Amino acid sequence: GGVGGAVWTEDKGGSDAAPAEEGMNLRSAFEERGIPVPDAFLCPISMEVMSDPVILTDGHVYERKTIERWLLSHDTSPKTNQVVATDQLIPCHALRTVIQDFVETHRHLICEVQDADQIAEVRK
């Protein structure tokens, strides 16, 4: 199977709150373990790894929920300041697949270290 949506989404509702919080910290979790995250995988607003990348009419890619929040109070691009179509977010399927592959490829390194950290914490 692929990466579970709850693991790397911004949705903090219900019982998925803990996995969602883990997802919000994917970038720091990778970088703490010496795994650089390509800039193209990061939302330019939140600077977090994107799980649902979309293209705005400015030609730039953003995390869907983050740009939707931005567009609630702006009609301009956060990167270029040009006026954009606020109702035209195009899913970027190819980038999403590449990000999912990156996360899946490196997830075991994060899980192993987190498990070791938890074991060490219990032994204190």
trRosetta pair geometry for C-beta under 8 A, 3 or more apart (Angstrom, degrees):
i j d omega theta_ij theta_ji phi_ij phi_ji
1 4 7.7 34 135 -62 125 76
2 100 6.0 -8 -167 180 113 132
2 104 6.9 -83 -153 -76 59 137
3 7 5.8 -114 178 62 89 130
3 8 6.3 -10 156 19 131 121
3 100 5.2 -148 14 -147 122 89
3 103 5.4 27 -86 98 151 129
3 104 5.6 -125 -56 -68 99 92
3 107 7.5 173 -106 -62 103 145
4 7 4.6 96 71 -12 89 107
4 19 7.3 -35 99 174 122 151
5 8 7.5 -101 -163 54 32 64
5 9 5.3 28 165 -39 77 132
5 51 7.2 112 -147 167 67 134
6 9 6.1 -61 -120 26 26 115
6 11 7.5 -75 -120 70 65 109
6 16 4.0 -112 -145 -148 122 125
6 19 4.4 56 135 95 96 137
6 20 6.1 -73 -171 -60 68 77
6 23 7.6 -157 145 -29 38 137
7 19 5.0 -71 -99 -180 47 112
7 22 6.5 -49 -162 87 65 117
7 23 5.4 129 138 -72 44 108
8 22 7.7 -76 -81 101 61 81
8 23 3.4 168 -119 -137 40 113
8 26 5.7 26 -124 -50 113 142
8 49 6.6 -46 -168 96 126 116
8 51 4.6 164 117 -86 93 126
8 103 6.4 -67 -36 -141 163 160
9 16 7.8 7 60 145 116 135
9 20 5.6 -54 76 -122 75 91
9 23 5.7 40 20 97 34 166
9 51 5.2 -111 -90 80 60 162
9 52 7.6 41 -121 -17 89 110
10 20 6.6 71 -172 -172 13 109
10 23 7.4 -121 -65 100 40 119
10 24 6.4 83 -112 -86 67 99
10 48 8.0 114 -81 88 104 151
10 51 7.6 -170 -16 31 76 124
10 63 7.2 97 -26 154 131 137
10 65 4.9 -141 54 70 137 152
10 66 7.3 143 -43 -51 163 82
11 16 6.6 26 103 94 101 130
11 20 5.6 -117 78 -115 56 142
11 65 7.7 -165 -57 -80 70 158
12 16 7.9 -154 -150 95 24 82
12 17 5.2 47 -173 -126 71 79
12 20 5.0 -162 -96 100 54 146
12 21 7.0 62 -118 -60 99 79
13 16 6.8 29 77 52 59 99
13 17 7.1 -136 89 -72 9 83
14 17 6.8 -173 81 -35 37 85
16 19 5.4 -59 -167 50 74 107
16 20 5.4 77 134 -30 90 105
17 20 5.8 -61 -146 37 27 112
17 21 6.4 29 157 -22 64 105
18 21 5.8 -53 -150 32 31 111
18 22 6.7 36 151 -21 63 102
19 22 5.3 -50 -153 32 39 117
19 23 6.5 42 150 -22 67 102
20 23 5.5 -52 -154 33 36 115
20 24 6.6 40 149 -24 65 100
21 24 5.6 -47 -151 28 36 114
21 25 6.9 16 154 -4 63 108
22 25 6.2 -76 -158 46 31 99
22 26 7.4 65 144 -65 64 73
22 29 7.6 29 -171 -46 75 153
23 26 5.7 -8 -160 -37 43 109
23 49 7.7 -113 -179 70 73 107
23 51 6.7 2 -178 -53 131 139
24 48 6.0 -46 -158 -139 57 152
25 28 5.0 -52 -170 48 82 108
25 29 5.4 89 127 -30 88 101
26 29 5.5 -60 -144 38 30 113
26 30 6.2 27 160 -17 67 105
26 37 7.7 104 124 -95 91 147
26 48 6.9 94 44 -172 92 87
26 49 4.3 -57 83 25 129 136
26 103 6.8 -32 -158 -118 140 111
27 30 6.1 -58 -152 36 27 106
27 31 6.2 14 158 -11 65 113
27 37 5.2 -90 -130 17 78 160
27 42 6.6 55 -97 -102 137 108
27 47 7.0 -86 34 140 176 75
27 48 5.6 -137 -10 -135 124 52
27 49 5.3 174 -57 -30 84 90
28 31 5.7 -59 -138 45 32 106
28 32 5.9 40 159 -27 67 105
29 32 6.0 -50 -145 30 25 112
29 33 6.9 7 158 -2 57 110
29 110 5.0 44 155 -132 119 126
29 114 7.9 -10 -147 -60 120 114
30 33 6.2 -79 -161 46 30 100
30 35 4.1 -87 -175 82 87 108
30 36 7.5 105 134 -132 111 2
30 37 5.2 98 84 -55 146 102
30 49 7.9 89 0 -53 135 136
30 106 6.3 45 -120 130 105 147
30 110 6.9 -53 -79 -71 57 119
31 34 7.5 61 -169 -68 35 13
31 35 6.8 -103 -77 65 31 60
31 36 6.7 50 -106 -106 80 44
31 37 6.5 -69 -55 -3 93 99
33 109 5.5 143 150 141 152 115
33 110 6.4 -136 -8 -87 154 65
33 113 5.8 -148 -96 -16 123 161
35 106 5.3 114 -161 -154 161 145
35 109 6.6 125 -43 87 140 151
37 41 5.5 -106 172 69 96 129
37 42 6.5 98 122 -54 119 103
37 49 6.1 -102 -159 -82 145 103
37 102 7.8 104 -134 150 75 141
38 41 4.9 94 71 -4 84 104
38 42 7.9 -159 101 -9 51 88
38 102 7.5 -113 16 -114 108 161
39 42 5.7 -61 -159 29 44 113
40 61 7.6 44 -168 57 74 137
40 95 7.0 -125 151 -137 105 116
41 49 5.4 -12 145 -133 106 78
41 50 6.2 -152 179 26 55 87
41 95 7.8 179 -104 -179 58 99
41 98 7.7 -127 -90 108 98 99
41 99 5.0 138 -135 -109 102 102
41 102 6.6 -76 -99 59 151 159
42 46 7.9 -141 -178 82 80 73
42 47 5.3 4 178 -154 124 46
42 48 6.5 145 -144 67 78 14
42 49 6.3 -52 -94 -86 61 40
42 50 7.0 152 -138 -22 13 88
43 46 4.5 33 79 40 125 92
43 47 6.7 -87 72 -36 71 18
43 48 5.8 0 29 54 106 68
43 50 5.1 119 -54 -76 87 97
43 53 7.7 -162 -85 -106 82 82
43 61 8.0 -111 -114 122 59 74
43 62 5.3 60 -146 -156 94 60
43 63 3.8 -49 -80 -10 140 101
43 66 5.2 85 172 48 155 158
43 67 7.8 -141 -155 -39 118 89
44 47 7.4 25 -147 -73 22 62
44 60 6.6 -34 10 169 143 133
44 62 6.5 -73 35 -100 87 82
44 78 6.8 167 102 97 108 116
44 79 5.8 24 115 -77 157 112
45 62 6.2 38 0 -143 112 112
45 63 7.3 -113 50 35 106 96
45 66 4.8 169 73 158 131 125
45 67 6.8 166 -3 -74 145 64
45 70 6.2 -117 -110 -58 156 134
45 78 5.5 35 -85 104 102 168
46 63 6.1 -25 24 26 129 138
46 66 4.9 -110 -25 -110 116 148
48 63 6.9 3 73 -41 95 154
49 99 6.5 150 -178 -163 98 120
49 103 7.1 119 161 -78 150 114
50 53 4.3 67 139 -69 146 90
50 61 7.3 -73 -38 144 173 106
50 62 7.5 167 -107 160 132 27
50 63 4.4 -156 -121 -84 88 84
50 95 7.4 15 82 133 134 116
50 96 7.6 -93 117 -99 104 69
50 99 6.1 -98 73 -105 81 170
51 63 7.0 46 32 -137 65 104
51 96 7.6 50 172 -138 35 93
51 99 7.3 -149 -104 118 37 138
52 63 6.3 77 62 -160 73 66
52 64 4.1 -43 110 6 114 121
52 65 7.1 79 57 -14 125 83
52 91 7.5 -64 -175 -127 79 91
52 96 6.9 17 -122 -108 33 123
53 61 4.9 13 -175 180 113 114
53 62 7.1 149 -147 75 66 24
53 63 6.5 -52 -93 -93 54 44
53 64 7.4 -163 -116 -35 7 80
53 91 7.6 96 88 -162 59 55
53 92 4.3 -52 110 56 104 119
53 95 4.8 -52 70 96 153 126
53 96 5.5 -158 32 -66 96 80
53 99 7.1 132 -18 -7 124 146
54 61 6.9 159 78 -149 28 68
54 62 6.1 -31 63 65 79 74
54 63 7.8 53 18 173 84 12
54 64 4.8 82 -10 -87 123 81
54 67 6.5 -124 66 45 113 142
54 89 4.1 18 162 177 145 101
54 90 6.0 143 -167 66 81 38
54 91 5.7 -48 -106 -96 80 37
54 92 6.0 180 -110 -6 21 91
55 59 6.8 -16 -170 -148 106 26
55 60 7.2 162 -145 85 66 25
55 61 5.5 -40 -90 -93 66 71
55 89 7.3 148 64 -163 43 54
55 90 4.4 -25 56 64 97 102
55 91 8.0 -7 12 77 82 8
55 92 5.3 107 -34 -64 92 107
56 59 7.5 -43 77 18 68 23
56 60 5.9 -7 44 63 102 75
56 61 7.8 175 6 -98 77 22
56 62 6.1 29 -25 9 113 118
56 67 6.1 -147 -64 -165 121 148
56 77 6.3 150 113 -112 140 94
56 84 5.5 3 165 -170 110 151
56 88 7.6 104 -152 92 50 78
56 89 6.5 -24 -92 -109 62 72
57 84 4.6 157 57 -155 102 88
57 85 4.5 83 -22 27 150 93
57 88 5.5 57 -52 82 108 122
58 77 3.7 70 -64 -98 156 144
58 79 6.2 157 129 57 148 106
58 80 5.1 178 -157 25 129 127
58 82 5.9 144 -110 59 103 110
58 84 5.3 -59 -39 -90 92 125
60 77 6.8 107 28 -160 125 123
60 79 5.0 83 -24 22 169 153
60 80 7.5 173 -15 -17 129 105
61 92 5.4 -8 -125 -24 120 164
61 95 6.2 22 -152 44 161 174
62 66 5.8 -129 169 82 103 105
62 67 3.7 97 107 -52 143 124
62 70 7.7 -73 -178 21 159 140
62 78 7.7 94 -95 36 139 124
63 66 4.1 64 73 14 102 116
63 67 6.7 163 73 -9 50 87
64 67 6.4 -67 -146 41 23 99
64 68 6.1 24 159 -22 64 111
64 89 6.4 102 -128 161 85 148
65 68 5.6 -54 -144 36 30 115
65 69 6.5 34 156 -21 63 103
66 69 5.9 -53 -155 32 30 110
66 70 6.6 31 148 -19 63 105
67 70 5.2 -48 -147 35 40 117
67 71 6.1 37 155 -19 69 106
67 78 7.7 -132 -118 2 80 124
67 89 6.7 146 97 -111 131 127
68 71 5.9 -58 -145 39 29 108
68 72 7.0 48 150 -37 60 93
68 89 7.4 -40 -72 -50 86 159
69 72 5.8 -40 -162 7 35 117
70 73 7.3 -93 -177 49 34 80
70 74 5.6 -37 162 38 77 123
70 78 5.6 -64 -158 -50 152 124
71 74 6.1 -83 -113 66 34 77
71 75 7.3 66 -149 -98 75 43
71 84 7.9 -87 -109 84 110 116
71 86 4.5 148 -169 -148 121 100
74 78 7.3 91 96 -68 163 78
75 83 5.7 5 128 -143 95 82
75 84 6.8 -168 169 50 56 66
75 86 5.6 -74 -125 -49 73 122
76 80 7.9 -133 173 83 89 68
76 81 5.1 4 166 -160 132 45
76 82 6.3 159 -152 79 85 21
76 83 5.6 -55 -97 -91 72 43
76 84 6.4 112 -145 5 23 90
77 80 4.3 21 83 45 138 85
77 81 6.1 -71 66 -20 80 15
77 82 5.2 18 14 48 117 72
77 84 5.1 101 -57 -38 81 128
84 88 7.9 -133 163 56 88 99
85 88 4.1 25 105 18 123 118
91 96 7.3 -24 178 -20 94 139
92 95 4.3 5 133 31 116 116
92 96 6.2 142 94 -24 70 89
93 96 5.5 -57 -147 36 32 115
93 97 6.4 32 157 -21 67 105
94 97 5.9 -56 -153 34 30 111
94 98 6.6 27 152 -17 64 106
95 98 5.6 -55 -147 37 36 111
95 99 6.2 35 155 -18 68 105
96 99 5.8 -57 -149 38 29 110
96 100 6.2 30 154 -20 65 107
97 100 5.7 -53 -145 36 30 112
97 101 6.3 32 154 -20 64 105
98 101 5.7 -53 -149 35 30 113
98 102 6.5 34 151 -21 63 105
99 102 5.6 -53 -150 34 33 114
99 103 6.3 31 154 -17 67 105
100 103 5.8 -54 -146 38 31 110
100 104 6.1 28 156 -17 66 110
101 104 5.8 -57 -142 40 28 109
101 105 6.1 32 157 -24 64 110
102 105 5.8 -57 -146 34 25 112
102 106 6.4 -6 165 6 62 113
103 106 6.6 -79 -148 50 24 91
103 107 5.9 45 158 -58 67 100
104 107 5.8 -29 -136 -4 27 120
106 109 5.3 -44 -173 28 71 117
106 110 6.8 65 136 -16 84 99
107 110 5.8 -61 -157 38 42 108
107 111 6.0 36 152 -18 76 109
108 111 5.6 -55 -140 41 33 110
108 112 6.0 37 160 -23 67 106
109 112 6.0 -51 -145 33 26 110
109 113 6.6 20 158 -12 60 109
110 113 6.1 -62 -151 40 29 106
110 114 6.1 27 155 -18 67 111
111 114 5.7 -56 -142 40 29 110
111 115 6.1 32 157 -21 65 106
112 115 5.8 -55 -148 36 28 111
112 116 6.4 26 153 -17 63 107
113 116 5.6 -54 -148 38 33 111
113 117 6.2 37 152 -22 66 105
114 117 5.5 -51 -146 35 32 114
114 118 6.3 32 154 -20 65 104
115 118 5.8 -55 -149 35 31 110
115 119 6.4 31 153 -19 65 106
116 119 5.7 -52 -146 36 32 112
116 120 6.3 33 154 -19 65 106
117 120 5.7 -55 -148 37 30 111
117 121 6.3 32 152 -23 64 106
118 121 5.6 -52 -147 33 32 114
118 122 6.5 33 153 -20 63 103
119 122 5.8 -54 -152 33 32 111
119 123 6.5 27 152 -18 64 109
120 123 5.8 -60 -150 37 32 111
120 124 7.1 50 151 -42 63 92
121 124 6.0 -36 -161 1 35 117
